[in-house]
């Protein structure tokens, strides 16, 4: 492309991934981020100049540079700059790059990072050398969120939070699920559902794979009339629900794959034969994500036996049920889950692990993420956290939002009390909190730090 790219907020997961891709392509890039982090240090080690001051950045970068921004960045100050710059949204750059390949887009409220990692690992294991952009650190990419390689395929995670995922014209798509999230952008659920309907059916030439065991996906199927490009994946009960409860003729769809899910493995039915598959991670949600990856890779022409072999060696994503270590006899785990559905799935998985290994308690420390999400979903968070044996709450992680009066972790605590469950709100001081928690973590337990903020730091501090 022979351009100068300036990535604003380059330490963020999406921007840092794009930066690594541009470096692999030998593009000239600069970065701005007011905070130093592991991501910025990693990029500096690849000889990228990163400014901590936006003013200095705009002053020193070349004229005609392309400023790449996300929806989290205000572009007013950029538009008022005296220098001649070009502005490009992050999603536009992603589409521009990946449209050079046969692209695979993974979207959904939950599980898209894991599913993107699974598809990417399968393609890598098949020596297809895909380019990848993913919103998490994965070991098979040396913990970089993006790589650019010479293969024909490109796999990327599509962000529905601001609607820009509709800018992506991927050849193949997966929708994992659709839940009540990002309503600060969409305002009402019907607009969120409509966006996913558009994403699923942008062209008859694109193939979209959907998990029909999800209520949100069932809702969009009621409104989608273009069946030719849809591949449905679900259990027998899910297909029965579509037919008997929703009156949907399942025979009009391009392809259908039935799966059976057990505690630690699944069965994928193909051409009248059942193929057992396993994932080295706990939880039904991992098996669902894996079944979507299988369906996608079958559509690419790969063999099911080698797909399943690759999944059996799945290496995971950092902060997805990641085992940090042990404190005395307590296993310390960390997970990125920040929506009630994700919180419930994580605690359910760990509760099964507790029962399987005769452990005493599942202890959760949850850090709510964003004031807007807490305000909308505090009752659902309480119901999800109720599944844990002991609950500790941190103050809300703002993620750049302005604090809202009356919105705090106490909302969740009060709802838990209504359900008959006590919880403790910690003060947010990592040294004081972990000193207190070490006294609590006696015996054989599972302790999980849960949330999309910096709650993982408490887990690491406990292990020191």
C-alpha positions as a printed NumPy array, in Angstrom:
array([[  0.   ,   0.   ,   0.   ],
       [  2.989,   2.314,   0.545],
       [  1.226,   4.586,   3.051],
       [  2.086,   5.949,   6.485],
       [ -0.415,   4.572,   8.997],
       [ -0.877,   6.099,  12.437],
       [ -2.83 ,   3.864,  14.805],
       [ -4.574,   5.762,  17.594],
       [ -4.955,   3.759,  20.793],
       [ -2.414,   1.29 ,  19.438],
       [ -2.27 ,  -0.598,  22.744],
       [ -5.88 ,  -1.779,  22.419],
       [ -6.512,  -5.372,  21.348],
       [ -7.937,  -4.475,  17.934],
       [ -5.409,  -1.766,  17.099],
       [ -2.375,  -3.746,  18.253],
       [ -3.536,  -6.691,  16.13 ],
       [ -3.819,  -4.427,  13.089],
       [ -0.367,  -3.024,  13.846],
       [  1.213,  -6.488,  13.758],
       [ -0.518,  -7.205,  10.444],
       [  0.779,  -3.952,   8.927],
       [  4.298,  -4.71 ,  10.197],
       [  4.137,  -8.154,   8.568],
       [  3.167,  -6.399,   5.322],
       [  6.183,  -4.079,   5.618],
       [  3.969,  -0.993,   5.896],
       [  5.28 ,   2.14 ,   7.608],
       [  3.372,   2.706,  10.857],
       [  3.402,   4.933,  13.913],
       [  1.275,   4.71 ,  17.039],
       [ -0.26 ,   6.751,  19.805],
       [ -1.365,   5.527,  23.212],
       [ -1.33 ,   7.461,  26.445],
       [ -0.63 ,   4.29 ,  28.419],
       [  2.284,   1.895,  28.173],
       [  1.335,  -1.776,  28.221],
       [  2.545,  -5.218,  27.27 ],
       [  1.063,  -4.629,  23.808],
       [  2.892,  -1.321,  23.257],
       [  6.179,  -2.771,  24.49 ],
       [  5.755,  -5.727,  22.155],
       [  5.228,  -3.332,  19.227],
       [  8.212,  -1.196,  20.21 ],
       [ 10.318,  -4.346,  20.11 ],
       [  9.304,  -4.533,  16.442],
       [ 10.738,  -1.026,  15.907],
       [  7.464,   0.905,  15.984],
       [  7.56 ,   4.517,  17.216],
       [  4.749,   5.073,  19.745],
       [  3.912,   8.505,  21.16 ],
       [  2.323,   8.973,  24.593],
       [  1.034,  12.434,  23.671],
       [ -1.514,  12.898,  20.874],
       [ -0.306,  16.45 ,  20.282],
       [  3.291,  15.276,  19.825],
       [  2.126,  12.454,  17.588],
       [  0.183,  14.778,  15.271],
       [  3.084,  17.199,  15.201],
       [  5.786,  14.681,  14.25 ],
       [  4.085,  12.266,  11.866],
       [  4.341,  12.951,   8.12 ],
       [  1.76 ,  14.904,   6.126],
       [ -0.791,  12.77 ,   4.242],
       [ -0.57 ,  10.049,   6.913],
       [ -3.638,   7.879,   7.405],
       [ -4.954,   8.191,  10.971],
       [ -6.659,   4.942,  11.948],
       [ -9.198,   5.355,  14.738],
       [-11.845,   3.284,  16.517],
       [-15.306,   4.207,  17.737],
       [-13.788,   4.79 ,  21.186],
       [-11.819,   7.787,  19.845],
       [-13.247,  11.254,  19.242],
       [-12.191,  12.457,  15.788],
       [-13.128,  16.113,  16.346],
       [ -9.604,  17.124,  17.403],
       [ -8.191,  15.176,  14.474],
       [-10.441,  16.969,  11.984],
       [ -9.347,  20.33 ,  13.422],
       [ -5.645,  19.603,  12.99 ],
       [ -3.693,  22.078,  10.849],
       [ -1.928,  19.198,   9.131],
       [ -3.337,  17.385,   6.129],
       [ -4.286,  13.888,   7.325],
       [ -6.635,  11.211,   6.062],
       [ -9.002,   9.539,   8.537],
       [ -9.87 ,   5.853,   8.339],
       [-11.948,   3.809,  10.765],
       [-10.326,   0.635,  12.037],
       [-13.016,  -1.549,  10.418],
       [-12.419,   0.107,   7.041],
       [ -8.711,  -0.714,   7.183],
       [ -9.468,  -4.276,   8.259],
       [-11.814,  -4.743,   5.303],
       [ -9.32 ,  -3.137,   2.911],
       [ -6.578,  -5.542,   3.972],
       [ -8.579,  -8.739,   4.245],
       [-10.531,  -8.225,   1.014],
       [ -7.294,  -9.261,  -0.699],
       [ -7.92 , -12.794,   0.599],
       [-10.756, -15.321,   0.817],
       [-11.993, -13.946,   4.111],
       [-13.683, -15.638,   7.055],
       [-15.515, -13.436,   9.556],
       [-16.649, -14.582,  13.007],
       [-19.283, -12.518,  14.834],
       [-21.549, -12.936,  17.847],
       [-22.114, -11.648,  21.343],
       [-20.002, -14.366,  22.971],
       [-17.385, -16.858,  21.855],
       [-16.161, -15.1  ,  18.724],
       [-12.561, -14.837,  19.941],
       [-12.452, -18.535,  20.829],
       [-14.117, -19.566,  17.561],
       [-11.741, -17.353,  15.557],
       [ -8.81 , -19.002,  17.343],
       [-10.172, -22.485,  16.629],
       [-10.678, -21.821,  12.916],
       [ -7.245, -20.198,  12.66 ],
       [ -5.481, -23.064,  14.402],
       [ -7.188, -25.614,  12.143],
       [ -6.055, -23.742,   9.02 ],
       [ -2.524, -23.358,  10.39 ],
       [ -2.383, -27.062,  11.276],
       [ -3.405, -27.804,   7.672],
       [ -0.452, -25.693,   6.413],
       [ -2.774, -23.162,   4.762],
       [ -0.841, -20.191,   6.226],
       [ -3.829, -17.919,   6.915],
       [ -3.701, -14.266,   7.856],
       [ -5.448, -13.72 ,  11.183],
       [ -6.826, -10.887,  13.296],
       [ -8.117, -11.872,  16.708],
       [ -9.138, -10.01 ,  19.859],
       [ -7.01 , -12.055,  22.228],
       [ -3.525, -13.436,  22.839],
       [ -3.002, -16.913,  21.412],
       [  0.102, -19.106,  21.747],
       [  0.192, -20.295,  18.135],
       [  0.63 , -16.646,  17.045],
       [  3.333, -15.901,  19.63 ],
       [  0.724, -13.962,  21.636],
       [  0.25 , -11.375,  18.911],
       [ -3.326, -10.56 ,  17.921],
       [ -2.583, -10.339,  14.211],
       [ -0.463, -12.019,  11.542],
       [ -0.215, -11.606,   7.777],
       [  0.809, -14.682,   5.813],
       [  0.988, -15.787,   2.184],
       [ -1.981, -18.212,   2.244],
       [ -5.284, -17.657,   0.451],
       [ -7.425, -17.36 ,   3.593],
       [ -7.845, -14.579,   6.148],
       [ -9.706, -15.117,   9.419],
       [-10.896, -12.266,  11.578],
       [-13.13 , -11.418,  14.486],
       [-15.959,  -9.012,  13.602],
       [-16.972,  -6.447,  16.211],
       [-20.713,  -5.806,  16.331],
       [-20.489,  -3.279,  19.17 ],
       [-20.712,  -0.203,  16.907],
       [-22.312,  -1.685,  13.788],
       [-19.121,  -1.497,  11.725],
       [-19.109,  -5.275,  11.2  ],
       [-21.573,  -4.588,   8.382],
       [-18.681,  -3.025,   6.445],
       [-17.035,  -6.447,   6.073],
       [-17.739,  -8.453,   2.907],
       [-16.423, -11.809,   4.045],
       [-16.806, -14.914,   1.876],
       [-17.608, -17.059,   4.907],
       [-19.229, -16.025,   8.191],
       [-20.087, -17.519,  11.548],
       [-22.605, -16.138,  14.05 ],
       [-22.076, -17.786,  17.426],
       [-25.046, -16.196,  19.247],
       [-26.91 , -12.908,  19.726],
       [-27.488, -11.489,  23.2  ],
       [-28.602,  -8.219,  24.804],
       [-25.343,  -6.3  ,  24.623],
       [-24.152,  -2.996,  23.168],
       [-27.621,  -1.523,  23.49 ],
       [-25.904,   1.794,  24.261],
       [-25.248,   1.821,  20.504],
       [-28.317,  -0.002,  19.142],
       [-30.797,   1.465,  21.704],
       [-33.272,  -1.403,  21.22 ],
       [-32.792,  -5.121,  20.71 ],
       [-34.743,  -5.071,  17.436],
       [-32.043,  -2.908,  15.859],
       [-29.325,  -5.251,  17.128],
       [-31.182,  -8.206,  15.598],
       [-31.663,  -6.346,  12.326],
       [-27.909,  -5.692,  12.118],
       [-27.199,  -9.418,  12.476],
       [-29.847, -10.201,   9.835],
       [-27.988,  -7.919,   7.434],
       [-24.656,  -9.493,   8.367],
       [-25.991, -13.006,   7.723],
       [-27.456, -12.244,   4.302],
       [-25.299,  -9.647,   2.561],
       [-25.011, -11.86 ,  -0.523],
       [-26.189, -15.248,  -1.746],
       [-22.576, -15.955,  -2.678],
       [-21.444, -15.716,   0.977],
       [-21.996, -18.664,   3.289],
       [-23.097, -18.015,   6.89 ],
       [-23.02 , -20.623,   9.662],
       [-25.363, -20.172,  12.629],
       [-25.831, -22.017,  15.929],
       [-29.592, -22.474,  16.223],
       [-29.54 , -23.432,  19.904],
       [-29.385, -19.681,  20.586],
       [-32.615, -17.73 ,  21.061],
       [-31.31 , -14.596,  19.352],
       [-30.378, -16.541,  16.222],
       [-33.813, -18.188,  16.191],
       [-35.32 , -14.692,  16.234],
       [-33.402, -13.51 ,  13.166],
       [-34.24 , -16.713,  11.274],
       [-37.9  , -15.715,  11.475],
       [-37.132, -12.634,   9.365],
       [-34.525, -14.012,   6.936],
       [-35.959, -15.033,   3.574],
       [-32.672, -15.72 ,   1.798],
       [-32.046, -19.38 ,   2.736],
       [-29.561, -20.289,   0.025],
       [-26.45 , -19.226,   1.914],
       [-27.274, -20.387,   5.472],
       [-25.751, -23.41 ,   7.203],
       [-27.501, -24.41 ,  10.431],
       [-25.749, -26.211,  13.296],
       [-27.659, -27.486,  16.339],
       [-28.883, -30.395,  18.386],
       [-31.979, -32.395,  17.448],
       [-34.034, -30.467,  20.009],
       [-32.995, -27.2  ,  18.362],
       [-34.149, -28.29 ,  14.912],
       [-37.406, -29.548,  16.441],
       [-37.911, -26.165,  18.116],
       [-37.492, -24.35 ,  14.794],
       [-40.083, -26.544,  13.141],
       [-42.627, -27.126,  15.87 ],
       [-42.51 , -23.873,  17.84 ],
       [-41.509, -21.327,  15.188],
       [-42.982, -22.984,  12.095],
       [-39.694, -22.779,  10.163],
       [-39.129, -25.28 ,   7.349],
       [-35.584, -26.479,   7.976],
       [-35.38 , -28.22 ,   4.601],
       [-35.033, -24.939,   2.673],
       [-31.586, -24.145,   4.073],
       [-28.328, -24.707,   2.211],
       [-26.969, -27.227,   4.738],
       [-27.805, -28.581,   8.189],
       [-25.498, -30.294,  10.694],
       [-26.762, -32.025,  13.81 ],
       [-24.572, -32.259,  16.886],
       [-24.85 , -34.044,  20.232],
       [-23.197, -32.489,  23.27 ],
       [-22.021, -34.272,  26.397],
       [-20.053, -33.048,  29.426],
       [-16.618, -33.243,  27.865],
       [-17.131, -34.163,  24.21 ],
       [-19.464, -33.777,  21.282],
       [-20.609, -35.718,  18.244],
       [-20.81 , -34.114,  14.81 ],
       [-23.103, -35.883,  12.345],
       [-21.931, -35.874,   8.732],
       [-23.417, -37.957,   5.881],
       [-25.107, -40.35 ,   8.273],
       [-21.99 , -40.934,  10.366],
       [-21.267, -39.553,  13.843],
       [-17.782, -38.18 ,  14.589],
       [-16.733, -37.673,  18.198],
       [-14.685, -34.56 ,  19.019],
       [-13.093, -33.253,  22.194],
       [-11.632, -29.932,  23.348],
       [ -9.047, -29.658,  26.144],
       [-11.21 , -27.026,  27.869],
       [-14.26 , -27.311,  30.1  ],
       [-17.727, -26.175,  29.144],
       [-20.512, -26.794,  26.654],
       [-19.848, -23.38 ,  25.087],
       [-16.424, -24.61 ,  23.929],
       [-18.037, -27.601,  22.229],
       [-20.57 , -25.346,  20.495],
       [-17.808, -23.067,  19.223],
       [-15.886, -26.112,  18.023],
       [-18.904, -27.456,  16.117],
       [-19.204, -24.13 ,  14.264],
       [-15.497, -24.276,  13.41 ],
       [-15.964, -27.826,  12.085],
       [-18.875, -26.762,   9.866],
       [-16.886, -23.839,   8.491],
       [-13.79 , -25.882,   7.735],
       [-15.858, -28.594,   6.047],
       [-17.208, -25.871,   3.76 ],
       [-13.594, -24.981,   2.913],
       [-13.042, -28.566,   1.795],
       [-11.045, -29.921,   4.73 ],
       [-11.542, -33.463,   6.014],
       [-13.444, -33.964,   9.247],
       [-10.913, -36.354,  10.77 ],
       [ -8.043, -33.879,  10.497],
       [-10.273, -31.013,  11.652],
       [-11.176, -32.954,  14.794],
       [ -7.524, -33.899,  15.377],
       [ -6.567, -30.225,  15.288],
       [ -9.341, -29.287,  17.745],
       [ -8.201, -31.975,  20.176],
       [ -4.937, -30.008,  20.446],
       [ -6.577, -26.59 ,  20.683],
       [ -4.195, -24.294,  22.552],
       [ -6.729, -21.741,  23.789],
       [ -6.811, -17.968,  24.168],
       [ -5.33 , -16.006,  27.015],
       [ -7.962, -14.951,  29.59 ],
       [-10.426, -17.66 ,  28.516],
       [-10.584, -20.078,  31.465],
       [ -6.849, -19.567,  31.77 ],
       [ -5.219, -21.356,  34.702],
       [ -2.948, -18.827,  36.404],
       [ -1.598, -21.22 ,  39.019],
       [ -2.377, -22.442,  42.522],
       [ -2.423, -20.739,  45.884],
       [ -1.875, -23.485,  48.456],
       [ -4.591, -26.002,  47.427],
       [ -6.792, -23.517,  45.547],
       [ -6.657, -23.429,  41.741],
       [ -6.606, -19.816,  40.473],
       [ -8.314, -19.242,  37.107],
       [ -8.953, -16.112,  35.039],
       [-11.63 , -15.422,  32.431],
       [-12.612, -12.452,  30.279],
       [-16.371, -13.059,  30.674],
       [-18.169,  -9.735,  31.195],
       [-21.769, -10.432,  30.134],
       [-24.25 , -12.427,  32.271],
       [-24.402, -15.241,  29.703],
       [-20.612, -15.569,  29.76 ],
       [-20.448, -15.314,  33.55 ],
       [-23.031, -18.084,  33.887],
       [-21.191, -20.321,  31.394],
       [-17.856, -19.883,  33.208],
       [-19.265, -20.582,  36.677],
       [-21.218, -23.594,  35.383],
       [-18.056, -25.038,  33.842],
       [-16.032, -24.499,  37.008],
       [-18.808, -25.96 ,  39.17 ],
       [-18.613, -29.16 ,  37.114],
       [-14.84 , -29.149,  37.613],
       [-15.401, -28.713,  41.358],
       [-17.752, -31.699,  41.498],
       [-15.505, -33.836,  39.286],
       [-12.456, -33.263,  41.51 ],
       [-14.272, -33.208,  44.882],
       [-13.291, -29.588,  45.576],
       [-14.905, -27.532,  48.33 ],
       [-16.078, -24.278,  46.74 ],
       [-16.261, -22.23 ,  43.564],
       [-15.192, -18.711,  44.584],
       [-15.748, -15.839,  42.152],
       [-14.296, -12.342,  42.131],
       [-16.228, -10.334,  39.545],
       [-15.34 ,  -6.904,  38.193],
       [-18.297,  -5.302,  36.351],
       [-17.264,  -3.754,  33.02 ],
       [-18.745,  -0.364,  32.041],
       [-21.414,   1.636,  33.872],
       [-23.853,   1.342,  30.962],
       [-23.668,  -2.458,  30.914],
       [-24.019,  -2.688,  34.707],
       [-27.033,  -0.376,  34.682],
       [-28.755,  -2.468,  32.022],
       [-27.885,  -5.961,  33.258],
       [-27.273,  -5.847,  37.037],
       [-30.196,  -8.186,  37.754],
       [-28.917, -10.699,  35.193],
       [-25.418, -10.484,  36.66 ],
       [-26.814, -11.327,  40.093],
       [-28.657, -14.37 ,  38.738],
       [-25.505, -15.597,  36.979],
       [-23.238, -15.037,  39.994],
       [-25.737, -16.807,  42.248],
       [-24.364, -20.104,  40.888],
       [-21.06 , -19.545,  42.731],
       [-20.477, -20.645,  46.318],
       [-18.79 , -17.383,  47.344],
       [-18.937, -14.019,  45.576],
       [-16.632, -11.012,  45.774],
       [-17.273,  -7.844,  43.788],
       [-14.813,  -5.191,  42.675],
       [-15.806,  -1.62 ,  41.799],
       [-16.916,  -1.09 ,  38.188],
       [-14.15 ,  -0.918,  35.576],
       [-15.132,   2.168,  33.585],
       [-13.422,   1.319,  30.254],
       [-13.312,   5.061,  29.622],
       [-16.943,   5.766,  30.514],
       [-17.928,   8.585,  32.858],
       [-19.268,   7.39 ,  36.212],
       [-23.07 ,   7.447,  36.5  ],
       [-24.753,   8.442,  39.739],
       [-26.323,   5.492,  41.52 ],
       [-24.608,   2.904,  39.297],
       [-22.136,   0.765,  41.232],
       [-21.418,  -2.825,  42.209],
       [-23.909,  -2.37 ,  45.047],
       [-26.713,  -2.843,  42.513],
       [-25.543,  -6.408,  41.941],
       [-24.989,  -6.982,  45.652],
       [-28.553,  -5.874,  46.479],
       [-30.01 ,  -8.154,  43.828],
       [-28.   , -11.063,  45.205],
       [-29.438, -10.361,  48.643],
       [-32.948, -10.565,  47.177],
       [-31.999, -14.003,  45.873],
       [-30.765, -14.991,  49.327],
       [-27.058, -14.848,  48.603],
       [-24.465, -12.81 ,  50.501],
       [-21.581, -11.146,  48.671],
       [-18.665,  -8.913,  49.609],
       [-17.645,  -5.697,  47.844],
       [-13.887,  -5.186,  47.907],
       [-12.417,  -1.684,  47.921],
       [-10.451,  -2.027,  44.677],
       [ -7.005,  -1.712,  46.27 ],
       [ -5.112,  -4.697,  44.936],
       [ -2.702,  -5.139,  47.862],
       [ -5.358,  -4.814,  50.562],
       [ -7.883,  -6.93 ,  48.667],
       [ -5.519,  -9.819,  48.   ],
       [ -4.23 ,  -9.803,  51.566],
       [ -7.847, -10.323,  52.658],
       [ -8.543, -12.955,  49.995],
       [ -5.53 , -15.086,  50.918],
       [ -7.151, -15.628,  54.309],
       [-10.333, -16.798,  52.58 ],
       [ -8.702, -19.197,  50.128],
       [ -8.185, -22.077,  52.516],
       [ -8.768, -25.661,  51.428],
       [ -9.314, -27.196,  47.995],
       [-11.23 , -24.64 ,  45.946],
       [-11.456, -23.029,  42.524],
       [-11.021, -19.258,  42.562],
       [-11.791, -17.308,  39.378],
       [-11.156, -13.669,  38.528],
       [-13.863, -12.666,  36.084],
       [-14.316,  -9.582,  33.905],
       [-13.04 ,  -7.683,  30.857],
       [-11.066,  -5.103,  32.857],
       [ -7.903,  -5.626,  34.892],
       [ -9.313,  -8.102,  37.416],
       [ -6.663, -10.636,  36.348],
       [ -4.097,  -8.565,  38.234],
       [ -5.716,  -9.63 ,  41.524],
       [ -5.257, -13.293,  40.565],
       [ -1.583, -12.808,  39.784],
       [ -1.056, -10.823,  42.982],
       [ -2.536, -13.647,  45.061],
       [  0.   , -16.036,  43.537],
       [  3.022, -13.899,  44.467]])
